[in-house]
Amino acid sequence: MLELVYENPKIYRIFVPLPENPLKLLNSYVIMTENRNLIIDTGFKREECLKALLEGLVELNLQLEKTDVFLTHLHSDHCGLINKLTTDNNKVYMSEIDYDYLVGNLVGDNWQKIEERFRVEGFPDDIAFRLKESNHAKRFAPDKIFETIKLKDGDKIQIGNIELVGIHTPGHTPGHMCLYIPKEKILFSGDHVLFDITPNITSWLGKKDSLGDYMESLKKIKKLEIKTTFPGHRETGISIYDRVETILNHHKERLEELLEVLSKKDSQTAYEIASQMTWNTRGKGWNEFPDNQKWFATGETMSHLDYLYSRNRIEKVLDKDNFYKYSIK
């Protein structure tokens, strides 16, 4: 399905299905000019995504050899198809931080380190073992390393007569990057700001405080003059400035809820704490959560614990069984 979402410049949205994923769809955007085009994000490396994306590009009569690609971040639903979509004729733009992290996922030992981190936070071995095969982030990632133009905060991209600026917004991933068109005051927000769901913030390798990074990135976005926002999933809703405030308040409330859970019982793992937090799961109890849901919930809890620990609000101790246990100071 294809939709014209902005008239000048011509910006289209291609709805890319995400099978077996609660997000359901990715918004892949296409900016078209007389000289060159830009695709923003691709979908998973799976046939359903490729078919939908290519059908949209054919409907636009888009010439791929005159088209470049910008990837907002390293998650597989945003970059998985990159090798199916590009050749030496295409430029691929991505933040330097997320690209280097992605390479560590594809050919390094990032996944082993992440799994060990979750283990010491109390995540059960049997669930982690099942996720080795079922984790979409692994299964539908790019199939090999690709060449890219690495971007830093403030770097510019020229597509035809349109100048775009990369805005580094760490949090959802370490190198997440929004794309901004200053002249039109348009922001492609990727997964940094979504309007009817709250982006997942997990604990990343090498990052002491992903949630703190995210909250600062939200404040950074508020300083831009933005008239139109195109998010990576779902629809644009209220003013982005109002949405930023809503998300900031959401995380403040989650931090208070986490402290309340800890106040009832000292010395708990992140997994134990996650099982007692409130999640938007349509009435399902923790034991009914799918494996992926438990992974995301534990990761989000870990990022909130990191935030509190870095501000000296809680204690963190490695016990005799090699699990981290948390208590209120």
Secondary structure by P-SEA (a helix, b strand, c coil): cccccccccbbbbbbcccccccccccbbbbbbcccbbbbcccccccaaaaaaaaaaaaaaccccccbbbbbccccccccccccccccccbbbbbbaaaaaaaaaaaccaaaaaaaaaaaaacccaaaaaaaccccccccccccbbbbbbccccbbbbbcccbbbbbbbbcccccbbbbbbbccccccccccccccccccbbbbbcccccaaaaaaaaaaaaaaccccccccccccccccaaaaaaaaaaaaaaaaaaaaaaaaacccccaaaaaaaccccccccccccccaaaaaaaaaaaaaaaaaaaaacccccccccccbbbbbcc
